[in-house]
Amino acid sequence: MTISSSSAQSGAANRAHYIASKGGVIALTKALAIELAPHGITVNTIPPSIIDTPMAHAAQAAGHFPGVDVIAAVTPVRRAGVPADIAAACEFLCSEDAGFITGRQIGVNGGWYL
């Protein structure tokens, strides 16, 4: 299980370093999925979109981000994600119920990337 970012799916100005690193996580996930599948190990990634965290609020305070509420208002589900949303997806992907899912991006993104 890895955590990437929806930014790697869309790009953003002044964030090339971050986007490149998260794109690398997506590629690593796919490579590991193929490499580890014969051993019964699945590997998937979650690229979240807006998640209401202290880091998001710090970015807003620094002027690097318009704000959780602003982004939530234009998110298709009309709310920001919370850490529990990511945790629930991780829990599922680490369970036997997800034993036939590997090499996938499971977007916990409120509908941003369909």
N, C-alpha and C positions, 0 to 999 in steps of 0.2 A: 504494500500500500504506500503510495506517495501522495503528496499534496502539491499540486502545481498551481496554476492561476488562469482564470479566464482571460487575463491580459495576454497570455501567450496565444490565444485564439483570435484576438482582435488587433493587438498593437496599441500603442499610445505614445504621444509625443513626450520627449525627455525621459523616457523609461526604457531605452534600448537595453541597458545592462540587466534590468530586472526581467524584461520580457525574454531576452535570450536565455537567461538562467532557467526560467520556468518552462520555456520551450525545450530546453535540454532535459528537464525532469520528465516531460511527456515522452521524449525519445528514449530516455533511459528506461522508463516504464515498459514501453513496447519491447525493447531489447531483452529486458529481464523476463518479461512474460514468455517470450519464445524460449529463452535459455532455461528457465526453471520449470516450464510446463511438464517436461518428461518426468520430473521429480514430484509431481502432484502439487506444485506451488503455483498459486495464481498471483498476478501482480496487476494492479489497476491504479489509476490516479483520479483524484478529485480536484478539478479546477474550479474553485469557488468564485463567485462574483462578490458583490458587496456584502460584507459580514460586519455586523455591529460589534466592534472590538475597541479596546483602548488605542491600538495602533491606528485605526481609522480616525478616531477622534483627535489623536496627536497630529496626524497628517492634515486634518482640517484646521486645527489651531495654528499650524505652521504655514497655512495658506497654500498647501500643495493639493488640496482636495476640496471639492465644493461642499461636502458634508454628507453624512449618512442619510439624513432626512431628505435631502435634495435627490440623491440617487434612488432612494427607496420609492419616492413618489413617481418615478418613471420606470421602475422595475415592473415587468408584467404582473407579478403577484402583489404589487403595491406594498412591499415591506422589504426591509433588509433581512438578510439571514442572521442567525445567531450561532454561536459556537456549537450549540446542541444539534443544529441542523447538519453540520459537518460530522459531528460525532456519530449521529444516527446512520449516516451513509457509510462511515468507516466500520461501524459495528456490523452492518449488513454485509459489506464486502469481505469482512474477515470471518463471516459465518459459513457454515456448510451450505446454506441456502444459495450462496453465490459461487459455489464450487465449479461451475461451468462458465464463469465469466472471467476472462483474462485479457490483458492488453488494452483495456478500454478506458476511456475518459468518462467518468460519471459526473456530469455537470450538476453541481448543487449551486444553482445560479438564479433561481427565481424566474426562469424563463428567458434570460438574456440570450443564451445561445442554444438554439433548438436543433 
